[in-house]
Amino acid sequence: MTKTTFAEVLNNSKLMVTGLQANAEAVGKRGIDAEFTAALNTTVANLEQLNSEQETLKASLKTKTAELDAKLVTLNKMYSESRKVVKLAMDQTRWLEFGISDKR
């Protein structure tokens, strides 16, 4: 069983609105009136807008994640360097003051 993608759902919904509008009289006999068709059309438009906003947020998140990763690399390098200096400059008994729990 295949799962319907978002794009397929959106496209099928647009086709449904077009079909309902073109055959309003026939579907009206079964309970689908112009108000329902308009509500469906509005829902599709709202969904497209929300999808657009979500894609913008995803792009922003991707940029922020790359920025965060770069800063983390910098922090790790700085931490490693300071750890080496502390180990060379300080007696092993004082390493705990710097958060270093190594035994050697």
C-alpha positions as CSV (number, residue, x, y, z in Angstrom):
1,M,0.0,0.0,0.0
2,T,1.5,3.3,-1.1
3,K,1.3,6.4,1.0
4,T,0.0,9.5,-0.7
5,T,2.5,12.4,-0.6
6,F,1.6,15.9,0.4
7,A,2.0,17.1,-3.2
8,E,-0.4,14.4,-4.4
9,V,-3.0,15.3,-1.7
10,L,-2.8,19.0,-2.6
11,N,-3.0,18.3,-6.3
12,N,-5.9,15.9,-5.9
13,S,-7.7,18.5,-3.7
14,K,-7.3,21.2,-6.4
15,L,-8.7,18.8,-9.0
16,M,-11.6,18.0,-6.7
17,V,-12.4,21.7,-6.3
18,T,-12.3,22.2,-10.1
19,G,-14.4,19.2,-10.7
20,L,-17.0,20.2,-8.0
21,Q,-17.2,23.7,-9.5
22,A,-17.6,22.4,-13.0
23,N,-20.3,19.9,-11.9
24,A,-22.0,21.9,-9.2
25,E,-25.5,21.0,-10.3
26,A,-24.9,17.2,-10.3
27,V,-23.0,17.1,-7.0
28,G,-25.5,19.6,-5.5
29,K,-28.2,16.9,-5.7
30,R,-26.0,14.8,-3.4
31,G,-25.4,17.5,-0.8
32,I,-22.2,19.3,-2.0
33,D,-23.2,22.9,-2.4
34,A,-21.3,26.0,-3.4
35,E,-20.6,26.8,0.2
36,F,-18.9,23.4,0.7
37,T,-16.9,23.9,-2.5
38,A,-15.8,27.3,-1.4
39,A,-14.7,26.0,2.0
40,L,-12.7,23.2,0.4
41,N,-11.1,25.8,-1.9
42,T,-10.2,28.0,1.1
43,T,-8.8,25.0,3.0
44,V,-6.6,24.2,0.0
45,A,-5.4,27.8,-0.2
46,N,-4.6,27.9,3.5
47,L,-2.7,24.6,3.3
48,E,-0.6,26.0,0.4
49,Q,0.2,29.1,2.5
50,L,1.1,27.0,5.6
51,N,3.3,24.8,3.5
52,S,5.1,27.8,2.1
53,E,5.6,29.1,5.6
54,Q,6.9,25.7,6.8
55,E,9.4,25.5,3.9
56,T,10.7,29.0,4.8
57,L,11.1,27.9,8.4
58,K,12.9,24.7,7.3
59,A,15.4,26.8,5.3
60,S,15.9,29.0,8.3
61,L,16.4,26.1,10.5
62,K,19.0,24.6,8.1
63,T,20.9,27.8,8.2
64,K,20.8,28.1,12.0
65,T,21.9,24.4,12.3
66,A,24.9,25.0,10.1
67,E,25.7,28.1,12.2
68,L,25.4,26.2,15.4
69,D,27.5,23.3,14.1
70,A,30.3,25.8,13.1
71,K,30.2,27.4,16.6
72,L,30.3,24.0,18.2
73,V,33.4,23.1,16.2
74,T,35.1,26.3,17.3
75,L,34.1,25.7,20.9
76,N,35.5,22.1,20.8
77,K,38.8,23.3,19.4
78,M,39.1,26.0,22.1
79,Y,38.1,23.6,24.9
80,S,40.7,21.1,23.7
81,E,43.4,23.7,23.5
82,S,42.6,25.0,27.0
83,R,42.5,21.5,28.4
84,K,46.0,20.8,27.0
85,V,47.3,24.0,28.5
86,V,45.8,23.3,31.9
87,K,47.2,19.8,31.9
88,L,50.7,21.1,31.2
89,A,50.5,24.2,33.5
90,M,48.7,22.8,36.5
91,D,49.4,20.0,38.9
92,Q,47.2,16.9,38.4
93,T,45.6,17.4,41.8
94,R,44.1,20.8,40.6
95,W,42.7,19.5,37.3
96,L,39.2,19.0,38.9
97,E,39.0,22.8,39.3
98,F,38.8,23.0,35.5
99,G,36.4,20.1,35.1
100,I,39.1,17.6,34.0
101,S,38.6,14.3,35.7
102,D,41.4,12.4,33.9
103,K,43.6,10.3,36.2
104,R,46.7,10.7,34.0
